[in-house]
Amino acid sequence: ADLLMTAISEATAENKKKLLTACWEADLDCTPHINMFAEIVMKEDFPIAMEALTSIENMHGHITAAHAEELLNRIMEIYPTQADTPKGHLLADLIELLRKWQ
């Protein structure tokens, strides 16, 4: 999975979307890489962010409450500026997911 994560981080937008789709379609547990997926949701355009969010939704592992809190704080810093956009809806879904790990 580490090789796949490297490929995702270095991929062009079109390939990044395909690689992220492969993560959840192959039912890979990418929980150890949740930070990277959360960053993608926060920073990338909607189609890519959607695939990263779907991968997070399909993660089997567990993150600590402190880790979830750290990610939530970072998301909450940018959420107000995007709340009324389609991307804001993805961020809201991510916030909801992370709160389940708190």
WOBELJO-V168560 format. One record per residue. N is the residue number from 1. SS is DSSP state (helix for helix, strand for strand, loop for the rest). Layout:
BEGIN
n-><N & N>
ss-><SS & SS>
END
This chain:
BEGIN
n-><1 & 2 & 3 & 4 & 5 & 6 & 7 & 8 & 9 & 10 & 11 & 12 & 13 & 14 & 15 & 16 & 17 & 18 & 19 & 20 & 21 & 22 & 23 & 24 & 25 & 26 & 27 & 28 & 29 & 30 & 31 & 32 & 33 & 34 & 35 & 36 & 37 & 38 & 39 & 40 & 41 & 42 & 43 & 44 & 45 & 46 & 47 & 48 & 49 & 50 & 51 & 52 & 53 & 54 & 55 & 56 & 57 & 58 & 59 & 60 & 61 & 62 & 63 & 64 & 65 & 66 & 67 & 68 & 69 & 70 & 71 & 72 & 73 & 74 & 75 & 76 & 77 & 78 & 79 & 80 & 81 & 82 & 83 & 84 & 85 & 86 & 87 & 88 & 89 & 90 & 91 & 92 & 93 & 94 & 95 & 96 & 97 & 98 & 99 & 100 & 101 & 102>
ss-><loop & helix & helix & helix & helix & helix & helix & helix & helix & helix & loop & loop & helix & helix & helix & helix & helix & helix & helix & helix & helix & helix & helix & helix & helix & loop & loop & loop & loop & loop & helix & helix & helix & helix & helix & helix & helix & helix & helix & helix & helix & helix & helix & loop & loop & helix & helix & helix & helix & helix & helix & helix & helix & helix & helix & helix & helix & loop & loop & loop & loop & loop & loop & loop & helix & helix & helix & helix & helix & helix & helix & helix & helix & helix & helix & helix & helix & helix & helix & helix & helix & helix & loop & loop & loop & helix & helix & helix & helix & helix & helix & helix & helix & helix & helix & helix & helix & helix & helix & helix & loop & loop>
END
